Amino acid sequence: MGFVASTLYGGLPSLVRKLRQHAPELDIQLLEMVSVQQIPALKEGRIDIGFGRLRHSDPNVTGIVLREERLVVAIPKGTPLAESNAPLPIVALADRKIIVYPKEPRPSYADQVLSLLQGHDARPAEVHEVREIETALGLVAADAGLCLIPASARQMRSDVHYRPLAGDTSPYIDLVKKLIQEMYAENPPWLDTEHNYIP
């Protein structure tokens, strides 16, 4: 199994324990590798399954989104942004020092974070690239900048303050969600099993 390090703070350890209980005959080996490394590893047979943080577009590898994990902003304690627990708007990250990881290989989670900032016109004053999440959070604790991490990784350090990243607050998003629920409730013909893949 390939895995990105931050999945160890979510459900991966529990899944591996359960898999060992249900299939003791399996020889389970865990290999840490970033998402982009998992695609060739799957194709070459070096791993049989991978748990990553990024979507991919390789037609020869099946990808399943298990969940969309909320992002949180790691903030140095004792700074003005650390005085609240309220969701932090993405634009509040503009003109600040941002720490991203992993530095390589690319594309990576770092690029996902930078794209998110760019998409909300929240250009950082400075971007510091590091190899791994542990280093990034250590630098946040040292007041070297802010870092966006998956919410489950908050337990990695207690000497850093965490605030959830605010989502899109447009009222039209809620309207679209409501209309989609109404459409699904009407059971339109295009929802039929003959038109859709049922996993």
One Martini backbone bead per residue (centre of mass of N, CA, C, O) as a GRO file, in nm:
protein
  199
    1MET     BB    1   0.093   0.038   0.025
    2GLY     BB    2   0.028   0.354  -0.052
    3PHE     BB    3   0.124   0.669   0.122
    4VAL     BB    4   0.053   0.953   0.278
    5ALA     BB    5   0.143   1.073   0.577
    6SER     BB    6  -0.134   1.222   0.661
    7THR     BB    7  -0.312   0.951   0.668
    8LEU     BB    8  -0.219   0.863   0.963
    9TYR     BB    9  -0.438   1.085   1.090
   10GLY     BB   10  -0.659   0.905   1.000
   11GLY     BB   11  -0.790   0.591   0.873
   12LEU     BB   12  -0.551   0.399   0.796
   13PRO     BB   13  -0.476   0.237   1.053
   14SER     BB   14  -0.758   0.110   1.086
   15LEU     BB   15  -0.771  -0.031   0.813
   16VAL     BB   16  -0.523  -0.214   0.851
   17ARG     BB   17  -0.624  -0.364   1.098
   18LYS     BB   18  -0.884  -0.476   0.965
   19LEU     BB   19  -0.740  -0.625   0.733
   20ARG     BB   20  -0.576  -0.817   0.916
   21GLN     BB   21  -0.831  -0.951   1.044
   22HIS     BB   22  -0.979  -1.037   0.759
   23ALA     BB   23  -0.664  -1.090   0.616
   24PRO     BB   24  -0.405  -1.266   0.742
   25GLU     BB   25  -0.271  -1.368   0.461
   26LEU     BB   26  -0.166  -1.095   0.423
   27ASP     BB   27   0.107  -0.895   0.297
   28ILE     BB   28   0.154  -0.595   0.454
   29GLN     BB   29   0.282  -0.305   0.291
   30LEU     BB   30   0.420   0.016   0.372
   31LEU     BB   31   0.448   0.307   0.149
   32GLU     BB   32   0.595   0.604   0.137
   33MET     BB   33   0.415   0.836  -0.086
   34VAL     BB   34   0.339   1.047  -0.300
   35SER     BB   35   0.090   1.080  -0.515
   36VAL     BB   36   0.264   1.096  -0.786
   37GLN     BB   37   0.418   0.817  -0.719
   38GLN     BB   38   0.173   0.612  -0.725
   39ILE     BB   39   0.110   0.575  -1.023
   40PRO     BB   40   0.366   0.422  -1.122
   41ALA     BB   41   0.353   0.205  -0.897
   42LEU     BB   42   0.091   0.079  -0.997
   43LYS     BB   43   0.179   0.019  -1.297
   44GLU     BB   44   0.443  -0.156  -1.188
   45GLY     BB   45   0.352  -0.321  -0.912
   46ARG     BB   46   0.462  -0.200  -0.629
   47ILE     BB   47   0.157  -0.142  -0.593
   48ASP     BB   48  -0.203  -0.197  -0.527
   49ILE     BB   49  -0.245   0.062  -0.340
   50GLY     BB   50  -0.357   0.409  -0.286
   51PHE     BB   51  -0.305   0.701  -0.062
   52GLY     BB   52  -0.413   1.027  -0.130
   53ARG     BB   53  -0.461   1.395  -0.218
   54LEU     BB   54  -0.481   1.359  -0.533
   55ARG     BB   55  -0.586   1.395  -0.832
   56HIS     BB   56  -0.617   1.216  -1.140
   57SER     BB   57  -0.569   1.142  -1.521
   58ASP     BB   58  -0.516   0.842  -1.544
   59PRO     BB   59  -0.665   0.590  -1.740
   60ASN     BB   60  -0.492   0.333  -1.592
   61VAL     BB   61  -0.618   0.457  -1.317
   62THR     BB   62  -0.810   0.407  -1.047
   63GLY     BB   63  -1.024   0.653  -0.894
   64ILE     BB   64  -1.129   0.730  -0.551
   65VAL     BB   65  -1.334   0.932  -0.371
   66LEU     BB   66  -1.374   0.925  -0.027
   67ARG     BB   67  -1.295   1.234   0.054
   68GLU     BB   68  -1.340   1.571   0.164
   69GLU     BB   69  -1.106   1.748   0.323
   70ARG     BB   70  -1.058   1.973   0.540
   71LEU     BB   71  -0.905   2.277   0.586
   72VAL     BB   72  -0.628   2.415   0.767
   73VAL     BB   73  -0.474   2.671   0.960
   74ALA     BB   74  -0.152   2.722   1.050
   75ILE     BB   75  -0.069   2.904   1.353
   76PRO     BB   76   0.092   3.106   1.539
   77LYS     BB   77   0.121   3.159   1.849
   78GLY     BB   78   0.039   3.493   1.952
   79THR     BB   79  -0.121   3.582   1.710
   80PRO     BB   80  -0.385   3.742   1.573
   81LEU     BB   81  -0.502   3.482   1.420
   82ALA     BB   82  -0.499   3.310   1.708
   83GLU     BB   83  -0.764   3.458   1.855
   84SER     BB   84  -0.928   3.249   1.677
   85ASN     BB   85  -1.176   2.984   1.556
   86ALA     BB   86  -1.267   3.092   1.308
   87PRO     BB   87  -1.313   3.097   1.000
   88LEU     BB   88  -1.082   3.146   0.733
   89PRO     BB   89  -1.036   3.338   0.487
   90ILE     BB   90  -0.846   3.319   0.210
   91VAL     BB   91  -0.780   3.631   0.184
   92ALA     BB   92  -0.615   3.634   0.464
   93LEU     BB   93  -0.345   3.512   0.307
   94ALA     BB   94  -0.264   3.758   0.194
   95ASP     BB   95   0.054   3.878   0.227
   96ARG     BB   96   0.185   3.608   0.329
   97LYS     BB   97   0.353   3.360   0.477
   98ILE     BB   98   0.397   3.048   0.301
   99ILE     BB   99   0.384   2.702   0.371
  100VAL     BB  100   0.498   2.428   0.169
  101TYR     BB  101   0.404   2.088   0.069
  102PRO     BB  102   0.601   1.933  -0.118
  103LYS     BB  103   0.877   2.018  -0.294
  104GLU     BB  104   0.903   1.710  -0.381
  105PRO     BB  105   0.741   1.612  -0.618
  106ARG     BB  106   0.592   1.726  -0.918
  107PRO     BB  107   0.300   1.743  -0.853
  108SER     BB  108   0.129   1.870  -0.551
  109TYR     BB  109   0.000   1.988  -0.266
  110ALA     BB  110   0.136   2.260  -0.307
  111ASP     BB  111  -0.016   2.325  -0.575
  112GLN     BB  112  -0.297   2.319  -0.456
  113VAL     BB  113  -0.259   2.556  -0.264
  114LEU     BB  114  -0.165   2.769  -0.473
  115SER     BB  115  -0.425   2.751  -0.646
  116LEU     BB  116  -0.620   2.838  -0.429
  117LEU     BB  117  -0.500   3.118  -0.385
  118GLN     BB  118  -0.515   3.216  -0.679
  119GLY     BB  119  -0.832   3.171  -0.714
  120HIS     BB  120  -0.857   3.408  -0.463
  121ASP     BB  121  -0.643   3.634  -0.480
  122ALA     BB  122  -0.404   3.512  -0.261
  123ARG     BB  123  -0.114   3.643  -0.251
  124PRO     BB  124   0.179   3.581  -0.144
  125ALA     BB  125   0.469   3.721  -0.017
  126GLU     BB  126   0.567   3.419   0.054
  127VAL     BB  127   0.736   3.105  -0.038
  128HIS     BB  128   0.787   2.804   0.153
  129GLU     BB  129   0.966   2.515   0.077
  130VAL     BB  130   0.910   2.178   0.185
  131ARG     BB  131   0.920   1.833   0.231
  132GLU     BB  132   0.736   1.832   0.505
  133ILE     BB  133   0.494   1.864   0.744
  134GLU     BB  134   0.673   1.874   0.996
  135THR     BB  135   0.839   2.118   0.904
  136ALA     BB  136   0.610   2.316   0.858
  137LEU     BB  137   0.504   2.314   1.156
  138GLY     BB  138   0.771   2.403   1.285
  139LEU     BB  139   0.774   2.681   1.142
  140VAL     BB  140   0.514   2.783   1.259
  141ALA     BB  141   0.606   2.765   1.559
  142ALA     BB  142   0.850   2.980   1.468
  143ASP     BB  143   0.711   3.214   1.298
  144ALA     BB  144   0.745   3.165   0.954
  145GLY     BB  145   0.428   3.100   0.911
  146LEU     BB  146   0.186   2.951   0.708
  147CYS     BB  147  -0.039   2.649   0.692
  148LEU     BB  148  -0.191   2.409   0.487
  149ILE     BB  149  -0.399   2.146   0.617
  150PRO     BB  150  -0.528   1.872   0.705
  151ALA     BB  151  -0.741   1.828   0.965
  152SER     BB  152  -0.621   1.548   1.077
  153ALA     BB  153  -0.320   1.689   1.133
  154ARG     BB  154  -0.352   1.855   1.404
  155GLN     BB  155  -0.219   1.632   1.605
  156MET     BB  156   0.092   1.682   1.557
  157ARG     BB  157   0.051   1.978   1.698
  158SER     BB  158   0.017   2.189   2.004
  159ASP     BB  159   0.202   2.466   1.924
  160VAL     BB  160  -0.049   2.522   1.736
  161HIS     BB  161  -0.284   2.701   1.556
  162TYR     BB  162  -0.627   2.628   1.446
  163ARG     BB  163  -0.806   2.705   1.137
  164PRO     BB  164  -1.056   2.702   0.945
  165LEU     BB  165  -1.136   2.703   0.620
  166ALA     BB  166  -1.321   2.887   0.433
  167GLY     BB  167  -1.570   2.871   0.231
  168ASP     BB  168  -1.802   2.923   0.011
  169THR     BB  169  -2.047   3.202   0.064
  170SER     BB  170  -2.236   3.168  -0.156
  171PRO     BB  171  -2.581   3.155  -0.201
  172TYR     BB  172  -2.574   2.983  -0.472
  173ILE     BB  173  -2.466   2.720  -0.364
  174ASP     BB  174  -2.713   2.646  -0.191
  175LEU     BB  175  -2.914   2.652  -0.426
  176VAL     BB  176  -2.786   2.428  -0.596
  177LYS     BB  177  -2.810   2.205  -0.384
  178LYS     BB  178  -3.119   2.216  -0.357
  179LEU     BB  179  -3.186   2.158  -0.658
  180ILE     BB  180  -3.048   1.883  -0.672
  181GLN     BB  181  -3.220   1.744  -0.457
  182GLU     BB  182  -3.487   1.783  -0.609
  183MET     BB  183  -3.409   1.630  -0.864
  184TYR     BB  184  -3.350   1.355  -0.728
  185ALA     BB  185  -3.639   1.323  -0.604
  186GLU     BB  186  -3.769   1.295  -0.905
  187ASN     BB  187  -3.630   1.070  -1.065
  188PRO     BB  188  -3.474   1.081  -1.324
  189PRO     BB  189  -3.377   0.900  -1.600
  190TRP     BB  190  -3.058   0.970  -1.568
  191LEU     BB  191  -3.052   0.786  -1.286
  192ASP     BB  192  -3.039   0.534  -1.407
  193THR     BB  193  -2.851   0.245  -1.416
  194GLU     BB  194  -2.798   0.253  -1.734
  195HIS     BB  195  -2.632   0.551  -1.688
  196ASN     BB  196  -2.483   0.425  -1.429
  197TYR     BB  197  -2.236   0.376  -1.201
  198ILE     BB  198  -2.227   0.111  -0.956
  199PRO     BB  199  -2.016   0.029  -0.685
   0.00000   0.00000   0.00000
